[in-house]
């Protein structure tokens, strides 16, 4: 049987009579049996306006409204309806039926807004169940002003007996907050019931932070821990946890190398993952053997533990594995202290001081996240956002976390409040550990954005965190400073050096970059071009830049700086022949400084084709007319194919007439040094025993600065 309701319609002095009649009619036409209607009005109403509702003449203040609701509310549920608003057709019985079927004591309906004759449907909560509780009530109130105005909220009349009315006189927000806490079950409903007419209505109230609000009890627990005189045990061996999945194994290389270079204490690095592939497991064992100053251990995550995070919904493009760090206290029962690091970090100096930091009774230590505080206001935290910390570096007191079971509570918070999260696990940590974490010195989690706000030399940075400028992303498209770029190159240099030690990219590529005039080349051309090479996932590269004139001072300074990180040589010559002679790589790649690559796996693919026996690997390309910025694409659907010299290939013929974009096996074309460079494309075409052609143009974008040359 459908539940019934006592509905209080609020008639303000500014409420138009027509609107009040519409509001009343919307209730009358769909009122379930056993329900009742009251109109709270400061003045008497004519019978033709009020019927069949009972009119209570009193000022519609919040105090009076609550008093009348307590006195006259005799149905199962109580709800308030502004005289300007109305219930959508055929929704009131459905809403009450949903409350009854789900056996709840409080439900808030997603509202429909009506403005200028246009209906707008709002969906504040997207989960299937949409439970409301102490974990998510504050995010809910921040994001749904209708709820804190008590519009579209149904609550069981029994709840009045659970509350001291004097405690809820302050505001509708206060009532909503307390109702959620005393209700045995509260939900966001799926029924769009309440229509908020916003044409002439007063603005909805803004959320107000109250003194007794809290995101979790963690801050109170910290005070109790401190009062008890608790002193954490700090082991002599540093324990570091890195949580990964199958997609980011190679991101470990620079981080592990940096830890190995800068450790001053006995250190064990635990690599945590769930269901890694056999190839990646073999890769981890290869890595473990590479570093002599640290111990690297693999700690697989059990299915039972992983299932604790699987119910969490993530709105961003982050994997569910981002929550693995929450499980670390369960995974390492033998450890009392652990340092968690994101894989987009580098350790630049000794971790000794950080490891021995006294957390003063806090569950964990973390660094302030300037990017969140400076760049946007997080709707879940607003003015409290100044306390927001970054969860990419966490010094964890595992003993305290296990004692208070805070990991389970963080996961519960993530499940309950995840629909409001912007930063996934980071929001979950901040929501639960709000005002309950120890602020680490900035250098222990120094985000690359800090260079702009709090510049400091790398000698004063313990852990550098690339949480904006990812080193595997193309920096051409990101706003950056020279310091940002230098930090990224430092990461890439470590990656290249580690690849060389592993020997997994044994074939060096000498990249010949043509920078000869008359093409008008400036600093931006050089930076864009090189950036698209140095962020390739194939890192065994050397660069030979050919120019027939003196380079601008800015370009020379840039290339000199790049020589700190990559083997790079500037050759002044009229032809490419000196560069060919100076190329010591087994493979040579030809490219123009005016062009650039968009696919960071391109060289890896081309190398694989040479490793399979081809002498030349080349690609189709796209062109852009610089005067119109129009991109011309060749719509080819064939992925790749091989063809011998004697076979004519119409698809590859045009690409073969250009030197640019061709990767060649140098030893098979020794005679190029004695032939005019203008004839090299023809020689490569004729002398190659086997050529591989990658026809799909999205792999590489060559932006032609002079499209007339293509005619």
C-alpha positions in Angstrom: 0.0 0.0 0.0 1.3 3.4 -0.9 2.4 5.6 2.0 0.5 8.8 2.7 1.8 12.3 3.5 1.0 15.5 5.2 1.8 18.3 2.8 2.3 21.9 4.1 2.0 24.5 1.3 3.7 27.8 2.3 1.9 30.9 1.1 4.2 34.0 1.3 2.9 37.5 0.8 4.6 37.5 -2.5 3.1 34.3 -3.8 0.7 35.0 -6.7 -2.8 33.6 -6.3 -2.6 31.8 -9.6 0.6 30.1 -8.5 -0.9 29.1 -5.2 -3.9 27.6 -7.0 -1.6 25.6 -9.3 0.4 24.3 -6.4 -2.7 23.2 -4.5 -4.2 21.6 -7.6 -1.0 19.6 -8.3 -1.3 18.1 -4.8 -5.1 17.6 -4.8 -5.1 15.8 -8.2 -2.7 13.1 -7.0 -3.0 12.9 -3.3 -3.0 9.3 -2.0 -5.7 8.1 0.5 -5.0 9.1 4.1 -3.0 12.2 3.1 -3.8 15.8 4.1 -3.1 19.3 3.0 -2.4 22.4 5.0 -1.7 25.9 3.8 0.5 28.1 6.1 -0.5 31.7 5.4 0.0 35.0 7.2 -3.5 36.1 6.1 -6.8 34.3 5.7 -7.5 32.9 2.2 -10.8 32.9 0.3 -12.5 29.5 0.3 -12.3 29.3 -3.5 -8.5 29.6 -3.2 -7.8 27.3 -0.3 -10.3 24.4 -0.7 -9.9 21.6 0.0 -6.8 22.4 2.2 -7.0 23.5 5.8 -5.6 27.0 6.3 -3.5 27.8 9.3 -3.2 31.5 9.7 0.3 32.3 11.1 3.4 33.9 9.8 5.2 31.4 7.6 8.5 31.7 9.5 10.6 28.7 9.9 9.8 28.4 13.7 6.1 28.5 13.0 6.3 26.1 10.1 8.1 23.5 12.3 5.6 23.9 15.1 2.6 23.4 12.8 4.3 20.4 11.2 4.8 18.8 14.5 1.3 19.5 15.7 -0.7 18.7 12.5 1.5 16.2 10.7 -0.4 12.9 11.2 0.3 11.0 8.0 3.3 8.7 7.4 5.5 11.4 5.8 5.8 15.2 6.0 6.9 17.5 3.2 6.9 21.2 2.5 5.8 22.8 -0.8 6.4 26.5 -1.6 3.3 28.2 -2.9 5.2 29.2 -6.1 6.1 25.5 -6.8 4.2 22.4 -7.6 4.4 18.6 -7.8 4.9 17.2 -11.3 1.9 15.3 -12.7 1.5 11.7 -11.5 4.7 11.8 -9.4 3.5 12.2 -5.9 2.1 8.7 -5.5 5.3 7.3 -7.2 7.5 9.2 -4.8 5.6 8.0 -1.7 5.6 4.4 -3.2 9.4 4.6 -3.6 9.8 5.7 0.0 7.6 2.8 1.1 9.2 0.1 -1.1 12.7 1.1 -0.1 11.7 1.3 3.6 13.3 4.6 4.3 12.5 7.4 6.7 13.9 10.3 4.6 14.0 10.8 0.9 15.0 13.8 -1.1 13.6 14.0 -4.7 15.8 15.3 -7.6 14.1 18.5 -8.5 12.8 19.8 -11.8 13.5 23.5 -12.5 11.0 25.6 -14.5 12.2 28.9 -15.9 10.9 30.8 -18.8 8.7 27.9 -19.8 11.6 25.5 -19.9 11.9 22.4 -17.7 15.4 21.3 -16.5 15.9 18.0 -14.8 18.6 17.8 -12.1 20.4 14.6 -11.1 22.4 15.3 -8.0 23.2 11.7 -7.3 23.9 9.0 -10.0 24.3 5.8 -8.0 21.6 3.1 -8.2 20.7 3.3 -4.5 21.8 6.8 -3.5 22.1 6.3 0.3 22.4 9.5 2.4 24.4 9.2 5.6 27.0 11.0 7.7 29.7 10.3 5.2 28.1 12.2 2.3 25.5 14.6 3.9 27.9 17.6 3.7 28.8 17.1 0.1 25.1 16.5 -0.6 24.1 19.7 1.1 26.8 21.6 -0.7 25.7 20.4 -4.1 21.9 20.4 -3.7 20.6 23.7 -2.3 17.1 22.4 -2.9 17.6 19.9 -0.1 18.9 22.4 2.4 15.8 24.5 1.6 13.7 21.4 2.4 12.2 21.5 -1.1 11.3 18.0 -2.3 12.3 16.4 1.0 10.0 13.8 2.5 10.6 12.7 6.1 8.8 10.3 8.4 6.8 12.0 11.2 8.5 9.7 13.7 11.7 11.6 13.3 10.3 14.6 15.1 10.3 12.6 18.2 14.0 12.0 17.7 14.9 15.7 17.6 14.8 18.5 20.1 12.9 21.1 18.1 14.9 23.9 19.8 18.0 22.4 18.1 16.5 22.7 14.6 15.0 26.2 14.7 18.0 27.8 13.0 17.3 26.9 9.4 16.0 24.3 7.0 19.6 23.3 6.4 19.9 22.4 10.1 16.8 20.3 10.0 17.9 18.4 6.9 21.4 17.7 8.4 19.9 16.3 11.7 17.2 14.4 9.9 19.8 12.5 7.9 21.7 11.6 11.0 18.6 10.3 13.0 16.9 8.5 10.1 17.4 4.8 10.1 17.7 5.0 6.3 17.8 8.1 4.0 18.1 8.2 0.3 18.3 10.3 -2.8 15.1 9.3 -4.6 14.9 8.5 -8.3 11.4 10.0 -8.7 11.5 13.6 -10.1 8.7 14.9 -8.0 9.2 18.5 -7.0 9.1 21.3 -9.6 11.0 24.5 -8.5 9.6 27.5 -10.3 12.6 29.8 -10.6 11.1 32.7 -12.7 10.4 35.0 -9.8 11.4 32.9 -6.8 14.0 34.0 -4.2 17.5 32.5 -4.7 18.0 29.2 -3.0 20.0 29.4 0.3 23.8 29.0 0.2 25.3 26.3 2.3 26.5 27.4 5.7 29.2 25.6 7.6 28.2 25.0 11.2 30.6 24.7 14.2 29.6 21.1 14.9 29.9 19.9 11.3 32.6 17.3 10.6 33.4 15.1 7.7 34.5 12.3 9.9 35.4 11.6 13.5 39.1 11.3 12.6 40.1 14.7 13.9 38.6 13.8 17.3 40.5 10.5 17.4 43.7 12.4 16.7 43.1 14.6 19.8 42.5 11.5 21.9 45.7 9.8 20.6 47.7 12.9 21.4 46.3 13.1 24.9 47.2 9.5 25.5 50.9 10.3 24.9 51.2 7.9 22.0 54.7 7.7 20.4 55.1 6.0 17.1 57.8 3.4 16.4 60.0 4.5 13.5 62.0 1.5 12.1 65.5 2.0 10.8 64.6 0.4 7.4 62.7 2.7 5.1 59.6 0.9 3.6 58.1 2.3 0.4 55.0 1.1 -1.4 54.3 1.8 -5.1 50.9 0.7 -6.4 50.6 -0.1 -10.1 48.6 -1.9 -12.7 49.4 -3.4 -16.1 49.4 0.0 -17.7 52.1 1.8 -15.8 54.9 -0.7 -15.1 57.4 1.3 -17.2 56.6 4.4 -15.1 58.5 2.7 -12.3 61.8 2.9 -14.0 62.7 6.6 -13.3 61.3 6.5 -9.8 63.1 3.3 -8.8 66.3 4.7 -10.3 65.9 7.9 -8.3 65.3 6.1 -5.0 68.4 3.9 -5.7 70.5 7.0 -6.4 69.5 8.9 -3.3 68.9 6.4 -0.6 71.0 6.8 2.6 69.2 4.3 4.7 68.4 0.6 4.2 65.4 0.7 1.9 62.8 -1.8 0.7 60.5 -0.8 -2.1 57.3 -2.9 -2.3 55.6 -3.0 -5.7 51.9 -3.7 -5.1 49.6 -4.8 -7.9 46.6 -7.0 -8.7 46.6 -9.6 -11.4 49.7 -8.4 -13.3 50.4 -10.1 -16.6 53.2 -12.7 -16.9 55.2 -10.3 -19.1 54.9 -7.5 -16.5 55.8 -9.8 -13.7 59.0 -10.8 -15.6 59.6 -7.1 -16.1 59.4 -6.5 -12.4 61.9 -9.2 -11.7 64.2 -7.7 -14.2 63.9 -4.3 -12.5 64.5 -5.8 -9.0 67.9 -7.1 -10.2 68.9 -3.8 -11.7 69.2 -1.7 -8.5 71.9 -2.6 -6.1 71.3 -0.1 -3.2 67.6 -0.9 -2.6 65.7 -4.1 -2.1 62.7 -4.4 -4.5 59.9 -6.9 -3.6 56.7 -7.7 -5.4 53.6 -7.9 -3.1 50.6 -9.1 -5.1 47.2 -7.9 -3.9 44.7 -10.7 -3.1 41.3 -11.0 -4.7 39.7 -10.5 -1.3 41.4 -7.2 -0.7 40.8 -6.0 -4.3 37.1 -6.7 -3.9 37.0 -4.1 -1.1 37.6 -1.3 -3.7 35.7 -2.7 -6.7 32.3 -1.3 -5.6 33.7 2.3 -5.7 32.5 4.3 -8.7 35.0 6.6 -10.3 33.8 9.4 -12.5 37.3 10.4 -13.8 39.5 8.4 -16.2 41.5 7.1 -13.3 41.6 3.3 -12.7 40.1 1.7 -9.7 43.7 0.8 -8.7 44.1 4.4 -7.5 42.4 3.2 -4.3 45.0 0.4 -3.7 46.9 2.7 -1.4 44.0 2.6 1.0 44.5 -1.2 1.4 48.2 -1.0 2.4 47.6 -1.3 6.1 45.9 -4.7 5.5 48.6 -5.8 3.0 51.5 -5.1 5.3 50.4 -6.3 8.8 54.1 -6.7 9.7 54.9 -3.0 9.2 54.1 0.0 11.5 55.2 2.7 9.1 55.1 3.0 5.4 55.8 5.7 2.8 53.5 5.6 -0.2 54.6 7.2 -3.5 52.7 7.8 -6.7 54.6 6.6 -9.7 54.7 10.1 -11.2 57.3 11.2 -8.6 61.1 11.3 -8.4 63.2 11.2 -5.2 65.8 13.9 -5.6 67.4 13.7 -2.1 67.7 11.5 0.9 64.4 10.3 2.5 66.0 10.1 5.9 64.4 13.2 7.4 61.0 12.5 5.9 61.0 9.0 7.2 61.9 10.1 10.7 59.2 12.8 10.8 57.2 12.7 14.0 53.5 12.6 12.9 52.4 13.8 16.4 49.6 11.2 16.7 48.2 11.8 13.2 47.2 8.8 11.0 49.3 10.1 8.1 51.5 12.9 6.9 50.8 14.6 3.6 51.6 17.8 1.7 49.3 20.7 0.8 48.0 20.5 -2.8 48.5 24.0 -4.2 47.1 23.1 -7.6 43.6 22.4 -6.0 43.8 25.5 -3.7 45.0 27.9 -6.3 43.3 26.7 -9.5 39.7 25.9 -8.5 37.3 25.8 -5.6 36.4 22.2 -4.9 32.6 22.2 -4.4 32.9 19.5 -1.7 35.2 21.6 0.5 34.8 25.2 -0.5 36.2 27.4 2.2 37.6 24.3 4.0 39.6 23.6 0.8 42.6 25.5 2.1 43.3 22.4 4.1 43.3 20.1 1.0 46.3 17.8 0.8 47.7 15.7 -2.1 47.6 11.9 -1.6 50.4 11.1 -4.0 52.9 11.1 -1.1 51.7 9.6 2.2 53.7 8.9 5.3 51.4 6.3 7.0 51.2 5.2 10.6 49.9 1.8 9.8 49.7 0.9 13.5 47.2 3.7 14.2 45.3 3.1 10.9 44.8 -0.5 11.8 43.9 0.3 15.4 41.1 2.7 14.4 40.2 0.8 11.2 40.3 4.1 9.2 41.1 2.3 5.9 37.7 0.6 5.9 36.1 3.9 6.8 37.9 5.7 4.0 36.6 3.1 1.5 33.1 3.5 3.0 33.4 7.2 2.4 34.5 6.6 -1.2 31.5 4.4 -1.8 29.0 6.8 -0.2 30.4 10.1 -1.5 32.2 9.2 -4.7 29.7 10.8 -6.9 30.8 14.2 -5.7 34.5 13.4 -6.1 36.7 15.3 -8.6 40.0 13.8 -7.6 38.9 10.2 -6.8 40.9 8.7 -3.9 42.4 12.1 -3.0 38.9 13.4 -2.3 38.2 10.3 -0.2 41.3 10.8 1.9 40.6 14.5 2.3 37.0 13.9 3.3 37.9 11.4 6.0 41.2 12.8 7.2 40.1 16.4 7.1 42.0 18.2 9.9 43.4 14.8 11.0 46.6 14.6 9.0 50.1 16.0 9.7 51.2 18.7 7.2 54.6 17.7 5.7 57.1 20.2 4.7 56.6 21.3 1.1 59.8 19.8 -0.3 58.5 16.3 0.6 55.8 16.5 -2.0 56.9 19.4 -4.3 54.5 19.6 -7.2 55.8 20.9 -10.4 53.3 23.8 -10.2 55.1 24.9 -7.1 57.9 26.3 -9.2 55.6 29.2 -10.0 54.4 30.0 -6.5 57.3 28.8 -4.2 60.4 28.4 -6.4 63.3 26.5 -4.8 66.4 24.6 -6.2 66.2 20.8 -6.5 68.8 20.5 -3.7 65.9 21.6 -1.4 63.4 19.1 -2.8 63.1 15.6 -1.4 60.3 14.4 -3.7 59.3 16.0 -6.9 55.7 15.2 -8.0 54.6 15.6 -11.6 50.9 15.9 -10.8 50.3 18.5 -13.5 53.1 18.1 -16.1 53.2 14.4 -16.8 56.6 13.5 -18.3 55.0 11.1 -20.8 52.8 13.9 -22.1 53.7 16.2 -24.9 54.7 19.5 -23.2 54.0 21.4 -26.4 50.3 21.5 -25.5 50.7 22.4 -21.8 51.4 25.8 -20.3 54.8 25.5 -18.8 57.8 27.4 -17.5 61.5 26.6 -18.2 61.7 25.1 -14.7 58.7 22.8 -15.5 60.4 21.7 -18.7 63.7 21.1 -17.0 62.0 18.9 -14.4 60.3 16.9 -17.1 63.6 16.4 -18.9 65.2 15.2 -15.7 62.6 12.5 -15.5 63.0 11.5 -19.1 66.8 11.4 -18.8 66.4 8.9 -15.9 64.0 6.8 -18.0 66.5 6.8 -20.9 69.4 5.8 -18.7 67.4 3.0 -17.1 66.3 1.7 -20.5 69.9 1.5 -21.5 70.9 -0.4 -18.4 68.1 -2.9 -18.9 69.2 -3.3 -22.5 65.6 -3.5 -23.7 66.0 -0.9 -26.5 69.4 -2.1 -27.9 69.0 -0.4 -31.3 70.1 3.2 -31.2 68.3 5.6 -33.5 70.2 8.6 -34.8 67.6 11.2 -35.6 68.7 13.6 -38.4 66.7 16.8 -38.1 66.8 19.1 -41.1 66.9 22.7 -40.0 68.3 24.2 -43.2 67.0 27.5 -44.6 65.0 28.8 -46.4 62.4 27.5 -44.0 61.8 30.2 -41.3 62.7 28.3 -38.1 62.5 29.8 -34.7 62.8 28.6 -31.1 59.2 27.4 -31.1 59.8 25.1 -34.1 62.8 23.5 -32.4 61.1 23.1 -29.1 57.9 21.6 -30.7 59.9 19.2 -32.9 62.3 17.9 -30.2 59.4 17.6 -27.6 57.7 15.2 -29.9 60.8 13.0 -29.9 61.9 13.2 -26.3 58.5 12.1 -25.1 58.5 9.0 -27.4 58.4 5.8 -25.5 61.4 4.6 -27.5 64.2 6.5 -25.7 67.5 5.2 -27.2 67.9 8.3 -29.4 70.7 10.7 -30.5 70.0 13.9 -32.4 71.9 15.4 -35.3 70.6 18.9 -36.2 71.7 20.1 -39.6 71.7 23.8 -40.3 73.2 25.9 -43.2 73.2 29.1 -41.2 73.9 30.4 -37.7 71.0 29.7 -35.4 69.2 32.4 -33.4 70.7 33.0 -29.9 67.5 31.7 -28.3 67.6 28.5 -30.3 71.3 28.0 -29.5 70.6 28.5 -25.8 67.7 26.0 -25.9 69.8 23.3 -27.7 72.7 23.8 -25.4 70.4 23.2 -22.5 69.0 20.1 -24.1 72.5 18.7 -24.4 72.5 18.2 -20.6 69.8 15.5 -21.1 70.3 14.0 -24.6 73.1 13.3 -27.0 72.7 16.2 -29.3 75.0 17.6 -32.0 74.6 20.6 -34.2 76.1 20.2 -37.7 76.5 23.3 -39.9 76.4 22.1 -43.5 74.6 22.6 -46.8 73.7 18.9 -47.2 72.7 16.0 -44.9 75.8 14.0 -45.8 77.9 15.1 -42.8 75.0 14.1 -40.5 74.8 10.7 -42.1 78.5 10.2 -41.6 78.2 11.3 -37.9 75.3 9.0 -37.2 76.5 6.2 -35.0 73.1 4.6 -34.5 72.2 1.3 -36.0 69.0 3.0 -37.3 68.6 6.5 -38.8 65.4 8.5 -38.8 65.0 11.5 -41.1 62.8 14.4 -40.1 62.3 18.1 -40.6 62.3 20.6 -37.7 59.2 22.2 -39.2 57.2 19.0 -38.7 56.1 17.1 -35.7 54.8 13.7 -34.5 51.6 13.2 -32.5 51.8 9.5 -31.6 54.4 8.7 -28.9 54.7 5.0 -29.8 55.6 5.7 -33.5 59.3 5.0 -33.2 58.6 1.8 -31.2 56.4 0.6 -34.1 58.9 1.5 -36.8 61.7 -0.2 -34.9 59.6 -3.4 -34.6 59.2 -3.4 -38.4 63.0 -3.2 -38.9 63.5 -5.9 -36.3 61.2 -8.1 -38.3 63.6 -7.8 -41.3 62.7 -4.7 -43.2 65.4 -2.3 -44.3 63.2 0.7 -44.4 60.1 1.6 -42.4 58.0 4.6 -43.3 54.6 6.1 -42.7 51.9 8.0 -44.4 51.4 11.5 -43.2 49.0 14.4 -42.9 49.6 17.9 -44.2 48.5 21.2 -42.9 48.3 24.3 -45.1 49.8 27.0 -42.8 47.8 29.8 -44.4 44.4 28.2 -43.7 45.3 25.7 -40.9 43.4 23.1 -42.8 44.6 19.5 -42.3 44.6 17.3 -45.3 44.3 13.6 -44.5 44.7 10.6 -46.7 41.9 8.2 -45.8 43.8 5.0 -46.0 42.4 1.9 -44.2 45.3 -0.5 -44.6 47.4 -0.7 -41.4 50.7 -1.9 -42.7 52.3 -4.1 -45.2 55.7 -5.2 -46.5 56.9 -5.1 -50.1 60.2 -5.9 -51.8 62.0 -3.5 -54.1 60.7 -5.1 -57.3 57.1 -4.6 -56.3 55.4 -1.4 -57.2 53.2 -0.1 -54.4 50.9 2.7 -55.3 50.0 3.5 -51.6 53.6 4.0 -50.6 54.9 5.7 -53.8 54.3 9.2 -52.7 55.6 8.7 -49.2 58.8 7.1 -50.6 59.6 10.2 -52.6 60.2 12.1 -49.3 63.1 11.4 -47.0 61.2 12.7 -44.0 59.5 10.1 -41.8 61.7 7.2 -43.0 63.5 4.9 -40.6 66.4 3.0 -42.2 68.8 0.3 -41.3 72.1 2.3 -41.8 74.4 -0.6 -42.6 72.4 -1.5 -45.7 72.9 1.9 -47.3 76.5 2.7 -46.7 76.8 4.2 -50.2 74.5 7.1 -49.3 77.5 9.1 -48.1 78.8 9.2 -51.7 75.5 10.2 -53.3 73.8 13.6 -53.4 71.3 13.8 -50.6 68.6 14.8 -53.1 68.7 11.3 -54.5 68.5 9.5 -51.2 64.7 8.8 -51.3 65.2 7.1 -54.7 68.2 5.1 -53.6 66.4 3.9 -50.5 63.4 2.9 -52.6 65.6 1.0 -55.1 68.1 -0.6 -52.7 65.8 -1.7 -49.9 65.3 -5.5 -50.0 62.2 -5.1 -48.0 60.2 -2.0 -47.0 57.4 -1.7 -44.4 54.8 0.9 -45.0 52.4 2.1 -42.2 49.5 3.4 -44.1 47.3 4.8 -41.3 48.0 8.5 -41.1 46.8 9.1 -37.6 50.0 7.7 -36.3 52.1 10.6 -37.4 51.2 14.2 -38.3 53.8 16.0 -40.4 52.8 19.6 -40.4 54.0 21.0 -43.7 55.1 24.6 -43.4 55.3 25.1 -47.1 52.4 23.1 -48.7 53.2 24.5 -52.1 56.2 22.1 -52.1 53.7 19.3 -52.2 52.4 20.3 -55.6 
